[in-house]
Amino acid sequence: MGFGIGFHRGIPYAPAHMGLLDGKTGIVFGVANKRSIAWAIAQSWAKEGARLAFTYQGERLQKNVEELAGAFGSDTLITPCDVTRDEDITRVFAEVGQKFGTLNLLLHSVAFAPKEALEGDFLNTTRDAYLLAHNVSAYSLVALAREAAPLMTDGGSIIGMSYYGAEKVVAHYNVMGVAKASLEASTRYLAYDLGPRKIRVNCISAGPVNTLAARGISGFSEMLKHYEAKSPLKRNLIPEELGATGVFLASDGAAAITGQVIYVDCGYQIMGM
Ligand SMILES: NC(=O)c1ccc[n+]([C@@H]2O[C@H](COP(=O)([O-])OP(=O)(O)OC[C@H]3O[C@@H](n4cnc5c(N)ncnc54)[C@H](O)[C@@H]3O)[C@@H](O)[C@H]2O)c1
């Protein structure tokens, strides 16, 4: 029997697609364009039946996000949010509450550090660059989780995006590695606080993907070549694979998984030399 084909009185039929996320609502932070990791995960969530809201950082990105997310129709909420602004965050979740009632999923796929902090020595990181990187890339997860939790009345799944530079030194990643370490530790503390409310909090640690943010890291194309040569699977990941892991972590299949960092990096993280 073919996968996905049912039989009724001996007659084969293709049943309506049962999505793993049917009936769930989610909000996605971090779509800038079609290459964004957030877009890959959002598409996978939508394919599995989730109803989604999208935020964009500012007017500069409004058109991109409206064009991409607009494909989902009027069921979708598209609204601006600068994650460094508490008033934006409060407004966004009020809008989500009004439109969706409850919320099940949240994707935090947001990071920033000034370009000059992602080249040269970490030693020279300025106070301003350090604070800004942590504000946008780590604290924002805490702020978003706090506002999302009251809407997650039926439990939920919160996912952040991290990178290996959180646990090992990766040349040029600098202050972003330190911010990712903070993001991962925040994930564990949030998982502990929110666990009793059946809200799970996890990170996906992705191998390098050619996106707008990645191109800000000096030597990024060398990183892609290095992963292809050194990772056990001898290739770089494809964004759809992040989408698939995003669906898994959002689904009931991951009901007992919280506070974790899941590597989706073709195995690179296990290597010593
Ligand atoms: N691309 C990679 O190789 C890679 C690897 C591992 C982890 N990540 C992480 O994945 C996440 C998504 O990055 P991406 O690679 O898809 O790049 P991207 O540039 O497409 O996404 C980064 C997003 O962060 C948003 N952002 C930045 N400052 C913001 C602010 N103040 N308020 C609201 N939004 C803000 C941008 O608008 C953008 O949408 C980031 O956390 C990044 O560190 C990326």
The ligand as an ORCA input file, in Angstrom:
! r2SCAN-3c Opt
* xyz 0 1
  N      22.813     31.883      8.606
  C      23.541     31.110      9.393
  O      24.568     30.570      8.984
  C      23.099     30.864     10.807
  C      23.641     29.784     11.505
  C      23.229     29.558     12.820
  C      22.311     30.407     13.408
  N      21.798     31.460     12.692
  C      20.820     32.333     13.362
  O      19.598     32.270     12.675
  C      18.861     33.446     12.974
  C      18.323     34.033     11.684
  O      19.360     34.546     10.875
  P      19.430     34.330      9.296
  O      20.735     33.696      9.019
  O      18.178     33.734      8.804
  O      19.589     35.827      8.739
  P      18.504     36.933      8.372
  O      19.293     38.178      8.146
  O      17.633     36.479      7.282
  O      17.636     37.053      9.697
  C      18.017     37.841     10.805
  C      16.774     38.579     11.234
  O      16.998     39.320     12.433
  C      16.171     40.457     12.331
  N      16.544     41.487     13.307
  C      17.768     42.027     13.529
  N      17.671     43.002     14.459
  C      16.353     43.061     14.837
  C      15.615     43.870     15.745
  N      16.189     44.827     16.478
  N      14.280     43.643     15.855
  C      13.662     42.697     15.117
  N      14.310     41.900     14.257
  C      15.643     42.097     14.103
  C      16.359     40.909     10.901
  O      15.343     41.814     10.499
  C      16.290     39.585     10.177
  O      14.972     39.287      9.812
  C      19.795     34.359     13.744
  O      19.566     34.187     15.123
  C      21.150     33.804     13.367
  O      22.157     34.111     14.320
  C      22.169     31.698     11.412
*
